[in-house]
Amino acid sequence: SDLRQWKSDGRPPIGIELDAPGGESAVATCPDLDAHLEALRHLRRAEKDTRRLERRVQRADTTVVDAFHAMMALLEERGFIQGWSLCPRGDRLRLVYNELDLILSEALDQGLFAELTGPEFAALVSVFVYEPRRVDLAGGPPSQTVHERVDALWDIVDAVQAAEQRHDLTISREPEVGFAELAHGWVAGAHLEDLFGEAEDVVGDFVRTCRQVLDLLRQIRDGYPELREPARAAIAGMDRGVVAAGGRA
């Protein structure tokens, strides 16, 4: 460095004023020069790190802002907002907390949950919360009606995913039907041994998923008055036995 060169040959670097007679500087003759040089190196590294972090934060801020505007454009395109105002669909969307909230809201608004029995209602709700953890719980739509509603759901999934792709947003995962048969059977009154036989090791995953389904059922019950009765029937059938969650039905 300039200061190290100065110490070895006595020549001051550009920009350093000599402040001692005979061409010597108090800095050059300082007995703690090595410590000062090390501190200077740390300072320069810290300044570089700070500039790098500032650039990273600036890029992150830009990414967040871009994603926000893209999501706003998507919500307006799908009829959930108009400018900064919520449309009726958007007002109901805010009542649903789910990873697939856009797809679920579209399905609710398009009548996919209408005229279902309690077991069918629970089965269809389960496709929005279930994520496969093990093959033991794999199953399919438990009735022709649920099968038809799931088929209609794929059209909504395709439309939402295409819109997300157009706006450069993260693509929503697809719903999973693997728990629908179990949800239907349990709400219809089946016992654990009817569903799993001797396979007791899967009960923990079953109970966990049922409680997630219950949470979403309650959200739909409270946010969609026209679906309150089938939602209540599904809750009553699911919130029992090992799944009972404190009598919140």
N, C-alpha and C positions, 0 to 999 in steps of 0.2 A: 504494500500500500504506500501512498504518498508519505504518511507519517513514518512508516518503517524505513523508507529510503532516506528520509530526513535524518533519522537517528543514526544511520550508518555513515552518511557522507556529509552531513551538516547543511545540505541544500534544502531550504524551505519549499514546500509545495505552493503552487499558485493559490493566492487568496488568503494565505496566512501572513499576518503582520508580525514582523520581528519586533520584540519589545524589550530586548536586552542589548547593552553595548557589545560591540565586537561581533555583531552578526549572529548572536546566539538567541534563541527563543526560550522563554520559560517553559514552553511545552516540550521542546526538544531535550531540555536538560532535566525534565521531571523524572524523579526516580520511580514513579508509578506509571510510566508510559505504557508498559505492557498491559497493565490492568485497564488503562483508558482505551487502548486499542481494542481489547477484547470487548469492552462495553460498547464501543462504537460498532463493532461487527454485529453484536446482538441487536443494537438499535436498527441497523440497516436491514437485518433479517426481519425484525418486527415490522418495519415499514413496508417491506415487500409482502409479508404475510397479510398485513392490513389492506394493502391495495388489492391483493388477490381475493380476499374475502369480500371487499366492497364490490368487485366485479361480479363475484358469484351471487351476492345478494341482489345486485341489479338485474342479473339474468333471471334469478328466481322470481323476483317481483314481476318482471315482464311476463314470465311463463304463467304466473298466477293470474295476472290481469287478463292475459289472452284467454286462459281457460274460463275465467269468469264471464267474459263477453261471449265466448262460444256457447257456454251453457245458457246464458240469457237468450241468445239467438235461437237455440234449440227449443227452449221453453215457450218462446213466442211462436215459433213455427208450429208447435204441437198444440197451441191454444191454451196454455197454462197461464201466460201473462200477456199483458199488452203494455209495452213501455215498462214503467216501473210499478204498474198496478196488477194485482192478482185478478185473474178471471175466475168465475165460479169453479172451474176445474182445478185451478191452481190453489184455491182456498181449501179444497178437499185434499189435494196432494200434500199439503203441509201437515195433515193429520196422520199421515202414514209414514212410519219410520222403517224402511226396509232397504236392503242393498239393491233390490230391483224395483224401487219405488215408481219409476216412470212406467215400466212395463205393467206393474200391478195396477197403477192408477188407470192406465188405458184399458186394461181388462175389466176393471170395475165399471168404468164409464160406458164401455161397449156392451155391458149386460152379460158377461161370461159367468157371473155368479148368480144370475137370476134363476129362480125356480129350481133350486137344488135342495135336496134333503140335507139334514145335518151331517151325516157321514160323507155325502158327496161334497158338501161345502168345505169340510175339513180336509178332504183329499185334495181339492183344488188349491186351497190355501197352502198346503204343504209344499207344493212345487216351488214356491217362492222363498222358502227358508231352508229346505233340505240341501245339504252338500254331502256327497258320498264320502264316508270315512272307511267303510268296509263293505265287501260284497254281500255279507249276510243280510243286509237290509234292502237289497235290490228288489224292486217290484215294478209294476206298471199301473196304468189307469184301472181302477177296480170295477168300473161299470161302463156301459156304452155311452151314457150321458157324459161322464167325466172324460172319456176318450174323445168325444166330439168337442168338448170345451178345450181340451189340451191342443187338439188340432187347430182350433181357431186361435189359440194363444200364440202358436208359432207365427202366424201372420203378423201379429202385433210385435213379437220379438224381432222379426225381420225388419219391420218398418222402423222401430226404435234404433236398432243397431245401425241401419243404413243412415239414419239421421245423425247419429253420433259420429259415424265415420266421415260424413260430409263436413261436420264441424270440427274435425280433428280432436274429438274427445275420446276418453277411454271407453272402449266397447264394453257394454254390460255383459256379464256372463249369462248363459242360457239357464232357464228354469230346469229343475231336475224332478222327474216323476217317480224316482225310486222309492219314496216314502208314502206315496199316495195310497197304495193298497193297505199298508199297515194303519195309516190314519183312518181310513174308511172302516176297517175291521174293528179297531179299538172304539171308535165313536158309536159303532153299531152294537157294541156290547160284548165283543170278544174278550176272552181272558188271555193272559200272557202265554199260557201253555197252548192255547189255540193258535197263537201267532208264531211262537218260537219253539214249541215242544220243549226239549231238554236244553236248548241252547241259551242258558242263563247269562252267558258272557256278553250278549248283545243288548241286554235290558238297559244298561246305563246309557248307551247311545240312543235307544228308543225313547227313554224318559226325557233326555236332554232335548231331542228334536220335538217331542210333543209339547214341551214347555215353550219352545220357540214358536210353534204353531199357535199355541194358546195366546201368546202375547200379540201376535198379528191378528188373530180372530177378535180379540178385544178392541184393537184399534179400528177394525172394520165395523164392528158393532157400534162403536161410539161415533164414528165419522160418517157412516152411511146408513141413515135411518131406514131406508127402504130394504136394507139387508139385515136389519136387527134380529128378526125372528130366526132365520136359518143360522145366523152367527151364534145366537144364544143356544140353539139346539146343538150346534157343534161343540160349543164350550162345555155345556152340561155333560155331553157324552165323553169328552176327552178329559175333563178335569176330575178324575176319579182314581181310586186305587193308588198305585205307585206314582201316578202322574199328578195327583192332587197337589195343587199349588197354593194352599192357604185359604181356600174358599173365596177367591176373588171373582167367581163367576157371577 
